Amino acid sequence: MATILLITGCSGTALFAINSLALTGQYDVETNISYGEHATNKLDIYVPELDKTPDRVKHYPVVIFFYGGCWGGCKTYPKEHYRFVAQALTSNNTIVVIPDYRLYPDVRFPQIMDDARIATNWVKNHIHEYGGNPDQLFLTGHSAGAHLAAMLTLNEDYLQPEAYRSIRGFVGLAGPYDFLPFTENYQKEVFGPPERYSESQPVNYVDGNEPPLLLLYGTEDDSVKPHNINNLEEKVRQSGGNVKTFRYAGLDHAGILAALSIPLRDRHPVWSDIKAFVQETIAQP
């Protein structure tokens, strides 16, 4: 029980413990690949170990995962700390891409979207070199990372047209999608000035034509309020879009991500729900 409590806290020590277990995962990883001009613009690519062919003839679906951390307004851990996420998702025969990106105060909105946009466009153009299917991309994130992924999914102006057409679905874990009024001072700086606050809200870009959405939320989350998930779900349904929502009793803001780790995966169906969503979405014509 003590180990589980440590893990669900998602401190640096907890992430190290989770990742030490993920090292046994069946994947290959290529690290620190440049996707942009800034020093932070590096990403890691995790490929299922099943692919042993020299020319990587397999074409796996691709999950791009953006980690959270208050857009830089609170403690943020870089991509190396999320190996356990990659281990979970590659076990579903998907390639996983985890980029680092610039944070506040170095960037503010809308510039804070630039690295997420550039990374996704890079994946579209290069993932075939690693055995990925460039026409089967899934945008995924936790917390502030889910916000970035949701903005890319719902506002098609960010991505190259070819890249946007390749987005097959979105998976958001505890994402803020409709979080006005701001409750933290740093949020006012990140998303200001006030007349532009509404531009940062993913819910405002729903039109019913977006790729399918999977919204995941823990009922014990006291960081992201439930109206974020409720309002986005309702807006998509009213617009005639495709959305599935799962709410997990007993999981908090960090716990919903930790539920992807090996010691917790059987306690909550977060991993199996993501797996089913990806498989079902790919199966659709």
Summary of the structure (lengths in Angstrom):
residues: 285
radius of gyration: 17.5
end to end distance: 44.4
largest distance: 53.5
contacts: 994
relative contact order: 0.14
helix: 41%
strand: 20%
